[in-house]
Each structure stands twice: as structure tokens, then as C-alpha cells.
Amino acid sequence: TGLLDEGAGHYDSDAFQVQLDDAGAEMSFDARRDGIHGSMRMLSEHQDAAFDLIRLALNRPRFDQEPVERVRAQLLSGIIANEREPHAIAELAWRRRLYGTHPYSRPDEGTKQSLARITAADLSAFHKSAFARDGLHVAVVGDIDAKELSARLDRLFGDLPQKQALAPVPDVTPKLGQWILVAYNLPQTSLQLAFPGIGRSDPEFFAAQLINNILGGSPMTSRLFQEVREKRGLAYGVSSKLERYQHSNTLVVTTSTRADRATESLDLIRQVIKELADTGPTAAELEASKKYLSGSYAIDHLGSSRSVSATLCELQLEKLGIDYIQRRPALIEQVTLDQVRAAAKKLLSAEPTIMGVGPRLGAVR
């Protein structure tokens, strides 16, 4: 993805960048665990030039030797730097222990050995297998109507192959009940806990989202924030989130604290989680959580043209329907206290995988 704007069609790398500047356009691509994401912003009066450039990037990338070696060197530099960075080392250990030999265990940027082997022919072969219409989702926001956009999209994507040719990836259940201790002489100890997660299509998804918000998803009012930061000052921040991938899901709790208070912090976090799993939230907590989730959606997802387009893509990827934004408040409101308590027990009763990064890790365990 670092090469898709480094030359395409009859433009080499330098010429392609000049054309982007002349069109007043911004183009970026990103390789993520479950897919490749791209975006482009353009001025209305320069639509023709901008659409032509992204069409070339998607259909006729060049993969010339100079940019290939330059981008390879950038990635290698980052890998070498991460070999000495404790949190990068910890993240790799975390993924390997949770996911074993599954592709999710691999570092996003590859390895020194794998990067060294990749050729321009490999890049062209992957482009041909991955960039196809059956794997495509598009969202457009701005000064264009549906009729004009339809014609532009046909020209933009019409020459791509119909079917992707990707290797199948199995689902994987994260392995819980482990300790991961990464010893480093740091002023703080970072703590991370993994519990079972839940998929977006699961009927209990909103109950799980509400319980996550009550636990640590709300930035100021969650139980973890109140108990860990406000009442005891053990950490500046503590949070939880539902991490969703196409083939795996987890609920992850994270914080950083003074090394000499790591054990106290971890014990308190586990106590808060156990209490929520055992008794569930109160009716007042559930009501506040419903209001937060309903009210924060527009701020988080609809605040700019970029966030609107990202949200529209997400609705397609998750198969939620174009009317989801209108339906969402009612879906949240209809969740009962019993459902949320059941979700709390289901997600938070398991023995988590726990990772500590910092000094004095024997005391944490």
C-alpha cells in the first residue's frame, strides 16, 4: 500500500506526486489485518484529474525498482527500531500468545526476512488477486450526485477482475488464562487484560457494548475510571474496548501505572471486573450507558466528511443496512437489564490473559 501512489500508468513516482499536487488531491492507502483501505480527498473543480489518478493507482500500479527499494527500506527501518522498543516487543508477544500460529499473530509490517524476499512480481501478483470487485466497498461524501458518481465508479473500478483469489483464513478463539511478562526498566508498568469478545452480528452485541461502556468504555464515568483513577489515583487513564476482527473478537482492558503500584492496580482492576461479572450493572448505570452510546455516535462517526465516509464503509462491511443510523437508538434502548447482566457474566467471568510490561513483574504476578 505504500507503493500505490508511487507511480502508476505512464507516471513514475515523481510525476505521479506532481499530478496529485496539481489536482489538489490527497490519496492514501493502508494495509490492515482484514483488508486494504484507501481514501482520496479532492477539490470539486479538479474531480476529473483526481479520479483519473486514483483509477491509475488502483488499476495500473507500476512497482518500479527505486520506490520499491525505498519503501522496503522504510519498513525495515521501522522493524529494526521496534526490536528495541519494549511496547512493540510486548505487542508481538501478546499476539503470538493469544493467536498462536494464526495470521493474526504476525506483525503488521512483516519481518526482515519476509520483506527481503518480496519482489515486484510478488506485488503485481498480490494486486491482481486482491484488487477485485467482489471484495470492494465504496463510500463517497461531497459535491457529486448519484448519477454522475455511478458513471465515475464504473470507470474507476470497471476494469478490475470480478473475483478475488485470496487464501482462506480460519476463525480463531484467543487463548486466555495466560501470563505474559515483558521485563523492562521503565518508570511505569503497562497492564493489558484480554477477555472473550463478541462479533458484530451476534444478537447480544448491544448488551456487550453497553457492559463494556459501563466497565471502561466511557472515558469519565466507567467503573474502572472511577475506582482506579478518581478514587485512588493509580493511573492517569484506564479503559476497555471490544476489539473486533473478521475472524476473532476480544474485550481488552488497558492501563499504565507506577511500577511500585502495579500489583495494587491489577488487583483492583480484577476486583472491579469480578464484581461486574457477578452482579451486573445497576439500572442507573444501564440508563446512563444507553444515553452515552446513543448520544456519542454522531460526534464519533458523523463529525466530518472523512468520518461520514468511513462510517458508510463500515455499515457495508458489517452488513448493517443504510438505515442503521436511524435504527440504532431503538436497538440500544430495547436492551434489558437482565440481558446486560447476562452479557457481563458471559464476557467477564473467564480467566483473562494478562500482560505486564515494565519492572518488578514478579511482584505483579
Secondary structure, DSSP 8 states (H G I E B T S, - for coil): -TTTTS-BTTB-HHHHHHHHHHHT-EEEEEEETTEEEEEEE--GGGHHHHHHHHHHHHH-B---HHHHHHHHHHHHHHHHHHTT-HHHHHHHHHHHHHHTTSGGGS-TT--HHHHHH--HHHHHHHHHHH--GGG------SS--HHHHHHHHHHHHTTS-SS-------------S-EEEEE---SEEEEEEEEE---TTSTTHHHHHHHHIIIIISTTTSHHIIIIIITT---S-EEEEEEE-SS-EEEEEEEEEEGGGHHHHHHHHHHHHHHHHHH---HHHHHHHHHHHHHHHHHHHSSSHHHHHHHHHHHHHTT--TTHHHHHHHHHHT--HHHHHHHHHHHHSS--EEEEEES-HHHH-
